[in-house]
Amino acid sequence: MAIIEARSLCKKYGDFTAVNKIDFAVEEGEIFGFLGPNGAGKTTTINMLTGLTRITNGEVMINGIDCVKAVKNVQGIIGVVPDESNLYDELSGLENLAFCAGLYGIPRPQGIKRGRRLLKQFGLEEASNKSFGAYSKGMKRKLTIAAGLIHNPRILFLDEPTTGIDVVSARQIRNLILDLNREGVTIFLTTHYIEEAERLCSRVAFIVEGKIRHLETVEKLLEQARKENIVEFVLINKKALDREVLQKEFPETRVEVKGNRVRILTPQQVSLKPFIDRFTEMDCVVLEARLIQPTLEDVLVQILGLDTSGLKEVE
Amino acid sequence: MKSWIAFLSILKKDISTYYLKPPNISWGIIFPLAWTLMFFIRTGEPIDIKGILPGIMGLSILFGTTSMLAVTITFERRRESFNRLLLAPIDLNLLMLAKTSGAIIFGVANGFVPVLIGAFLVDLGGVNWPVILLGVLLISITSTFMGLFIAVGVREVFEAQTFSNFFRFPMVFLCGLFFPISNLPIWLQPLSYGLPLTYGADFLHEAINRTGMFHPGFSLFMLFVFAAGLFIFSIRNVKKKWID
């Protein structure tokens, strides 16, 4: 049974429709990703699911509870980690966690105990008595995630958990997310990092301008992409490469040009020689030629015909 | 049980983070002290301390309570840490009561600072202290909920402070704190009867000096009506504007 079910979910602000009749279901125990550019409706969707924003139309059931009629019951079993680290600067790490535990009716001694355990799990033990305001961005992010877990929720909502933090902390957070999922926590994750969605999620919904354009398991999405062979050439070219011209030269393939990189996508394996010869005739020097494993970005471009400039590569 | 743990957690956090800070405590002492001395020095002769005591108590409570809500509500909302409270499984009414309880307690404490100062200057015997406490508590609740009403209606802390002053300073003159309402121009008097502090000040005048205009029960009833109305409208505004 799905632990989260959204049907015809819609959010309007006056004449503007931020989320337009989306449907999805999240199975218990999975990591479900909402991938989309800034302004796509990801945060608005999370806010509707968690009760921070009123639903204009539609229905949301979380663990069989109607989010509209009994949102406080839902809030007892979910944890929410917003995109901004919104704990209290004046309180220490441990005090913040104990306070958050208190919000869920956990008595202080128990809250302190759970807080210490989470601080240890998140590698923040040494900073437990430092004020939150003095934490680095990565530490703040980790503590905010810990605060979302203090009451042992069944579902964790993560809104862009690694945006704006350093590479090392981001990697640690992704590993923490995977560990939490292994412990049985269902995770609903929004991100605009394609690679993050690919690494973490079992299923991904692509949301653009308030609509879900595609929803599929990551494995099936990559399988679709793997039906094509992708060869990438890195060139030194004296003149700008014209994609149209190259496409005409190789009609049985699909050609993509990005600066000095040319990608050739074909359903069957091909020899590289014709391409290298043609590039040489075009006064280009071929620096590198390699077979590319298709990524989620390739899928986005292929399935949705999207410009992926709004979505980012993870460093 | 869980709700009360949450209530106490919020109250305790606010008290330690906001109310028990030196600037706040000094405000609670210096403000009423300054007003008392101003009256004392202005006349250059002994003044009726008991006569001005209700006014200064009312003033201390009003300014003490309404100032804090700009921080505990508007500031936290701006910083989005208030969202953490809205996401907790605590009823909204109880949540807002938790957020305002600190201000109410602070207001009651503020209200008795002039009494402590006055006790050194005059004999305050014969005053019915439980009745005074009830009056001070209700004035504190009403003033706090007025501050709440303003705080949830704005986005920025400076807006909360500006709008608070828009109400607070006229109330110093309109609510019968230091002179009877009957001394006001006739066209201003209806405005006085529409302000909650009028009934609070009158209750204290009656309780301390037996110089109130209204029956004390009526004043308490009006304070209760204002408090309930301001709270209900504040909650409505939170639901309409914050959870939109």
Interface residues (C-beta under 8 A of the other chain):
Chain A: Y13 T50 G51 L52 T53 R54 K72 N73 Q75 G76 V80 P82 E84 N86 L87 Y88 E90 L91 F99 C100 G102 L103 Y104 G105 I106 P107 R108 A147
Chain B: M1 K2 S3 I5 A6 L8 S9 I10 K13 T17 R79 E80 S81 N83 R84 L85 L86 L87 A88 P89 I90 D91 I243 D244
